[in-house]
Amino acid sequence: MEGIVSNEVVGKSVEQLLEEGYYTNSVTLEVLEKKIPVTQLQRAKNGRRIMCTGVPVFKDGNIIRVVINSRDISELSLLEKELQITKKQSEKLRTQVALLEKEIVQAEKLVYKSSRMREIVNTINHVARFDSTILLTGESGVGKELLARSVHSMSSRSDSSFIKVDCGAIPPSLFESELFGYEKGAFTGAGKSGKMGLIELADKGTLFIDEVGELPLELQVKLLRFIQDKEIVKVGGKSPVSVDARIIAATNRDLVLMVKEGTFRKDLYYRLNVIPMQIPPLRQRKEDIFYLIHYFLERFNKKFGTKKEFDTECLEALEEYPWPGNVRELENMVERLIVLSTGKRITLSDLPRLFQDTNHSQGVVAPLTQEDSYHSVMMQVERNLLIEAMRKTSTLTEMGKILGLDKSSVSRKMKKHGLRLG
C-alpha cells in the first residue's frame, strides 16, 4: 500500500522515517504525546494518501505499544476531485443555460401596443421580484411562455435555470419519473445512477409548468405537496429532496370548470392561482397585430438575408384576420410569406385563400345575421380553419404547423367540433 520495502525501514526510528521522507507526519508520535487515540491523514513516499488511526495500549499507566490501523484513501481522494470538477462543470453549464435563456428573452422580446398588454407587462414588472406563484391563462399561441421567461429574466433567480415542463407533450406513463426523477433500480429500465427530474433541475431557478391542465389527477397530489413543502420524493426513493424553485403555471383550459367537473384538484388550483394573469387573444388586441407583423418581418428578413415588405392591402387583410392560432400563427404566416413570395413586396395575392377577402365573408366566416353571437361566429371560424387545414394534410402534427398550434390543442379542437382525420 505504501510502496515501502521492509528492509528499508526496519531498525529505524519514527523520527528517522520522517526525516528521510517516508511519511509526511506520524500518528505514533502524536499518540505518545497526547496519550489518546489519534486519527491522521498521511502521505506516503510513493504519493499515496493514507488515513491512519493510532490507539495507545497501556500497562501500569504507561504506553507499552501503539496499534495503528491504516487505510489507503487515494481512490477516495480522486473521486473527491472528480466530484469537485463535475460540480464546477455543472455550475458552468447552469450559468451558460441561464445566459442562453436571457438571450432567448432578449431575442423574443415582448411586442405590444394595446392597453391590455401594457397592463399585463406592468404587472409582470412589478411581481417579478417576488417569489409568488403565477398562473397564466389564455388560448394557445398568445405568448404565455414568453411572458413566463420575462418574469424569470427580471427576477433575482435570473442567473439560474428556467426549466419548462410541457405537460401536454409527456406521455402519461412517464409523467412521474420526468417530473420527480427516480432512484437507481426504481423500475425496469431505470438508469444505473438514477435521474434528476425536471422539478429538481429547476432548483434555485424558475419552474414553468406549461399546460398544467393536462397533468394527470394522481400526480396533482404530488405537485401540490411540492408547492406546499418545497420537497419531492423521487420514484423508488424514500428520503425527501429539498427544491427551491419559483413556480409559474400556464394553461389554455378552464381550470375553474375542470375543478367543478372533478378533473382538477381545487386545492392545487388555489395554490397555483396566487397571481392570476389572463392573456387576451390577438383578435381582442388588434392594435398589436401591425407591430407584431413588422417585428417578425424584420426578424425573418435578417434571418434569411431578404429585404421584403408588405403592401398596404396585404397588411389590412392580415390585420382583419381573427388569428385563432394567435401570435404563433401570425409568426408562422409572416415566415411563410417571406419564404414563398417571389417579389420584393408581399401582396394580397401572396396570401392563402382564407385571406383573399378582407371582410372574411368567404371561406372563413359566413355573412353575419342578427341571430349570430360573437361566440358562435368564432366557433365557426375555428371549425372552418380546421377543415381547411385538413384539406392540406392528413396528420395532426402538420395541421398544428399550419395553424400555429401544438398537436394536443389541434386534437382537442378536432374533438370539440366532431372532426376526424381520414
C-alpha positions in Angstrom: 0.0 0.0 0.0 2.8 2.4 0.9 5.3 1.1 -1.6 8.0 0.6 1.1 10.2 -2.4 1.3 10.6 -3.8 4.9 14.5 -3.8 4.9 14.4 -0.1 4.2 12.7 0.8 7.4 13.3 -2.0 10.0 15.5 -0.7 12.8 14.9 2.9 12.1 13.1 5.3 14.5 9.9 7.1 13.6 11.9 10.4 13.6 14.3 9.0 11.0 11.5 7.9 8.8 10.0 11.4 8.9 13.4 13.0 8.1 14.0 10.6 5.1 10.6 11.5 3.7 8.9 8.1 4.1 5.9 9.8 5.7 4.8 13.4 6.0 3.7 13.1 9.6 3.5 10.4 12.3 0.4 9.3 14.1 2.6 7.3 16.6 4.4 10.4 17.9 1.1 12.2 18.4 -0.4 9.2 20.3 2.7 9.1 22.5 2.5 12.8 23.2 -1.3 13.1 23.8 -1.8 9.5 25.2 -5.2 9.3 23.4 -6.4 7.7 20.2 -5.5 9.9 17.2 -6.6 9.8 13.5 -4.4 11.5 10.9 -4.2 11.9 7.2 -0.7 11.0 5.9 1.0 11.0 2.5 3.5 8.2 2.0 6.7 8.4 0.0 5.0 6.9 -3.1 2.4 9.7 -3.0 -0.5 7.6 -1.7 -2.9 9.2 0.8 -3.4 7.1 3.9 -5.8 7.5 6.8 -4.1 6.3 10.0 -5.7 5.7 13.4 -3.3 5.1 16.3 -4.6 3.6 19.6 -2.4 3.5 22.7 -2.1 0.3 24.7 -1.5 0.9 28.4 0.1 -1.2 31.2 0.5 0.1 34.7 -0.4 3.6 33.4 2.3 3.6 30.8 2.0 3.2 27.0 3.7 -0.1 26.0 2.7 0.0 22.3 0.7 1.8 19.7 -1.6 -0.2 17.5 -2.1 1.5 14.1 -4.8 0.9 11.5 -4.0 2.3 8.1 -6.4 2.7 5.1 -5.5 3.9 1.6 -7.9 6.6 0.6 -6.1 7.7 -2.6 -9.1 6.4 -4.7 -11.5 8.3 -2.5 -9.4 11.5 -3.0 -9.5 11.0 -6.7 -13.3 10.6 -6.6 -13.5 13.7 -4.5 -11.5 15.6 -7.1 -13.7 14.3 -9.9 -16.8 15.3 -7.9 -15.4 18.8 -7.5 -14.7 19.0 -11.2 -18.1 17.7 -12.0 -19.7 20.3 -9.7 -17.7 23.1 -11.4 -18.7 21.8 -14.8 -22.4 21.6 -13.7 -22.3 25.1 -12.3 -20.7 26.3 -15.5 -23.4 24.7 -17.6 -26.1 26.2 -15.4 -24.6 29.6 -16.0 -24.4 29.0 -19.7 -28.0 27.9 -19.7 -29.1 31.0 -17.8 -27.2 33.2 -20.3 -28.8 31.4 -23.2 -32.2 31.9 -21.6 -31.5 35.6 -21.2 -30.6 35.7 -24.9 -33.9 34.0 -25.8 -35.9 36.5 -23.9 -33.9 39.4 -25.5 -34.3 37.9 -29.0 -38.0 37.1 -28.4 -38.9 40.4 -27.0 -42.4 41.5 -26.0 -44.0 43.4 -28.7 -47.3 45.2 -27.9 -49.2 48.5 -28.3 -52.6 47.7 -26.7 -53.5 48.9 -23.3 -54.5 45.4 -22.2 -51.0 44.1 -22.9 -49.4 47.1 -21.3 -51.3 46.4 -18.1 -50.1 42.8 -18.1 -46.4 43.8 -18.8 -46.7 46.4 -15.9 -47.9 43.7 -13.6 -45.1 41.4 -14.7 -42.5 44.1 -14.0 -44.0 44.5 -10.5 -44.4 40.8 -9.5 -41.1 39.5 -11.0 -39.1 40.4 -7.8 -41.5 38.4 -5.6 -41.4 34.6 -5.5 -45.2 34.3 -5.6 -46.7 31.6 -7.8 -48.2 32.9 -11.1 -50.9 31.4 -13.2 -51.0 32.4 -16.8 -54.2 31.6 -18.7 -55.2 32.2 -22.3 -55.5 30.5 -25.7 -52.7 28.6 -27.4 -50.2 30.9 -29.0 -50.9 34.1 -27.1 -47.3 34.1 -25.7 -47.6 32.6 -22.2 -44.1 31.1 -22.3 -42.5 34.3 -23.4 -44.2 36.1 -20.5 -43.0 33.4 -18.1 -39.5 33.8 -19.4 -39.8 37.6 -18.9 -40.7 37.1 -15.3 -37.7 34.9 -14.8 -35.3 37.2 -16.5 -36.4 40.2 -14.3 -36.3 38.1 -11.1 -33.5 37.5 -8.6 -33.3 33.9 -10.0 -32.3 35.1 -13.5 -28.8 33.6 -13.1 -30.2 30.1 -12.5 -32.2 27.8 -14.8 -35.6 28.3 -16.4 -37.0 24.8 -16.7 -40.1 24.2 -18.8 -42.4 21.2 -18.1 -44.7 20.7 -21.1 -47.5 18.6 -19.6 -49.1 18.2 -23.0 -46.1 16.5 -24.5 -45.1 14.0 -21.8 -46.6 10.5 -22.2 -48.8 9.7 -19.1 -46.6 6.6 -18.3 -43.5 8.9 -18.0 -45.0 11.8 -16.1 -43.9 10.9 -12.6 -40.3 10.0 -13.5 -39.9 13.0 -15.7 -41.2 15.5 -13.2 -39.8 14.0 -9.9 -36.9 11.9 -11.1 -36.0 8.3 -10.0 -33.5 6.4 -7.9 -31.3 3.7 -9.4 -33.2 0.5 -9.9 -36.5 2.1 -9.2 -38.1 0.2 -12.1 -37.2 -2.0 -15.1 -35.1 0.1 -17.5 -34.2 2.7 -14.9 -30.7 4.2 -15.3 -28.0 2.7 -13.1 -27.3 6.1 -11.4 -30.9 7.3 -11.2 -32.1 10.6 -12.8 -32.9 14.1 -11.7 -36.4 15.2 -12.5 -37.4 18.4 -14.2 -38.5 19.9 -10.8 -35.1 19.2 -9.2 -33.3 20.7 -12.2 -35.1 24.0 -11.5 -33.6 24.3 -8.0 -32.7 28.0 -7.3 -34.4 28.9 -10.6 -37.9 29.0 -12.2 -40.1 26.0 -12.9 -42.5 26.8 -15.8 -45.4 24.2 -15.8 -47.0 24.6 -19.2 -50.4 23.1 -20.0 -50.9 22.3 -16.3 -54.5 21.3 -17.0 -53.1 18.2 -18.7 -51.5 16.9 -15.5 -53.0 13.6 -14.5 -55.2 13.8 -11.4 -53.0 11.3 -9.5 -49.9 13.4 -10.0 -51.6 16.6 -9.0 -51.3 15.5 -5.4 -47.6 15.2 -5.6 -47.3 18.6 -7.3 -49.4 20.1 -4.6 -47.2 18.6 -1.9 -44.1 20.0 -3.6 -45.6 23.5 -3.8 -46.6 23.3 -0.1 -43.4 21.7 1.3 -40.8 22.6 -1.3 -39.8 18.9 -1.2 -40.1 16.0 -3.6 -39.6 12.2 -3.3 -38.2 10.5 -6.3 -39.7 7.4 -7.8 -38.3 4.5 -5.8 -36.9 6.9 -3.2 -37.7 7.3 0.5 -35.9 10.5 1.5 -37.3 13.9 0.5 -35.2 16.2 -1.6 -35.5 19.9 -1.0 -36.0 22.1 -4.1 -36.2 25.9 -4.0 -37.9 27.0 -7.3 -40.3 29.7 -8.2 -43.4 28.3 -9.9 -45.2 29.7 -13.0 -48.0 27.7 -14.4 -49.9 28.2 -17.7 -52.9 26.7 -19.3 -55.3 27.2 -22.2 -58.1 25.3 -20.4 -60.8 26.5 -18.0 -59.4 25.3 -14.6 -62.5 26.5 -12.7 -64.7 24.3 -14.9 -62.3 21.4 -14.5 -62.5 21.8 -10.7 -66.3 21.6 -11.0 -66.0 18.5 -13.2 -63.6 16.9 -10.7 -60.7 16.6 -13.2 -58.5 19.2 -11.5 -57.9 19.5 -7.7 -59.5 22.5 -6.0 -56.6 22.8 -3.5 -54.0 22.7 -6.3 -55.9 25.4 -8.3 -55.9 27.7 -5.3 -52.2 27.1 -4.8 -51.4 28.0 -8.4 -53.8 30.9 -8.6 -51.9 33.3 -6.3 -51.3 35.8 -9.0 -53.6 35.1 -12.0 -53.0 36.7 -15.4 -55.4 36.3 -18.3 -53.6 36.9 -21.6 -56.1 38.1 -24.2 -56.2 36.5 -27.7 -54.8 38.5 -30.6 -58.3 39.2 -32.0 -59.1 41.2 -28.9 -56.0 43.4 -29.2 -55.9 44.1 -32.9 -53.7 47.2 -32.4 -50.8 44.8 -31.6 -51.0 43.0 -35.0 -49.4 45.8 -37.0 -46.4 46.0 -34.7 -46.0 42.2 -34.4 -46.1 41.9 -38.2 -43.2 44.4 -38.6 -41.3 42.8 -35.8 -41.5 39.3 -37.4 -40.8 40.8 -40.8 -37.6 42.4 -39.6 -36.5 39.3 -37.7 -37.1 36.9 -40.7 -35.6 39.4 -43.2 -32.5 39.3 -41.1 -32.6 35.5 -40.7 -33.0 34.8 -44.4 -31.0 37.8 -45.8 -34.0 39.2 -47.6 -35.5 42.8 -47.8 -39.2 42.1 -48.3 -42.1 44.4 -47.4 -45.8 44.2 -47.1 -48.0 46.3 -49.3 -50.9 48.2 -47.6 -53.7 46.0 -48.9 -51.9 42.9 -47.7 -51.3 44.5 -44.2 -55.0 45.4 -43.9 -56.0 41.8 -44.7 -53.7 40.4 -42.1 -54.9 42.9 -39.5 -58.6 42.0 -40.2 -58.0 38.2 -39.8 -59.1 36.7 -36.5 -55.9 34.7 -35.9 -57.3 31.7 -34.0 -53.7 30.5 -33.5 -52.8 33.9 -32.1 -49.2 35.2 -32.1 -47.7 31.9 -33.0 -49.9 31.6 -36.1 -49.1 35.2 -37.1 -45.3 34.5 -36.7 -45.6 31.3 -38.9 -47.6 33.2 -41.5 -45.0 36.0 -41.8 -42.2 33.5 -42.2 -44.2 31.5 -44.8 -44.9 34.7 -46.8 -41.3 35.8 -46.8 -40.1 32.3 -47.9 -42.8 31.7 -50.6 -43.4 35.1 -52.1 -41.3 35.8 -55.2 -41.3 39.5 -55.3 -39.8 42.1 -53.0 -43.3 43.3 -52.0 -45.7 40.8 -50.4 -49.1 41.5 -51.9 -52.7 40.2 -51.2 -52.2 37.6 -54.0 -49.4 36.0 -52.0 -51.8 35.3 -49.1 -53.6 31.9 -48.7 -57.2 31.8 -50.0 -58.6 32.3 -46.5 -57.2 35.9 -46.5 -58.3 36.9 -50.0 -61.4 38.6 -48.8 -60.6 41.3 -46.2 -64.1 41.0 -44.8 -63.7 37.2 -44.4 -67.2 36.7 -45.8 -66.0 33.7 -47.9 -64.4 30.5 -46.6 -63.8 31.6 -43.0 -66.9 33.3 -41.9 -70.3 33.4 -43.5 -72.2 36.7 -43.6 -73.4 37.8 -40.2 -77.1 37.7 -39.2 -78.9 39.2 -36.3 -79.0 35.8 -34.7 -75.3 35.4 -34.7 -73.3 35.8 -31.4 -69.6 36.5 -31.1 -69.1 33.0 -29.7 -71.0 31.2 -32.5 -69.1 33.2 -35.2 -65.7 32.4 -33.6 -66.7 28.7 -33.3 -67.5 28.7 -37.0 -64.2 30.4 -37.8 -62.3 27.7 -35.8 -64.2 24.9 -37.4 -63.6 26.2 -41.0 -59.9 26.7 -40.3 -59.6 23.1 -39.0 -61.4 21.9 -42.2 -59.1 24.0 -44.4 -56.0 22.5 -42.6 -57.4 19.0 -43.0 -57.6 19.6 -46.8 -53.9 20.3 -46.9 -52.6 17.5 -44.7 -53.5 14.2 -43.1 -51.6 14.4 -39.8 -52.2 16.4 -36.5 -48.6 17.5 -36.4 -48.7 19.1 -39.8 -52.1 20.6 -39.0 -50.5 22.2 -35.9 -47.8 23.7 -38.0 -50.3 25.2 -40.5 -52.5 26.6 -37.7 -49.7 27.6 -35.3 -51.0 25.2 -32.6 -49.5 22.3 -30.8 -50.6 18.8 -31.6 -52.6 18.3 -28.4 -54.5 21.6 -29.0 -55.4 20.5 -32.5 -56.6 17.2 -31.2 -58.9 18.8 -28.6 -60.3 21.3 -31.1 -61.0 18.5 -33.6 -62.8 16.5 -30.9 -64.8 19.6 -29.9 -66.1 20.1 -33.5 -66.7 16.4 -34.1 -64.0 16.3 -36.8 -61.8 13.3 -37.6 -58.8 12.8 -39.9 -59.0 10.2 -42.6 
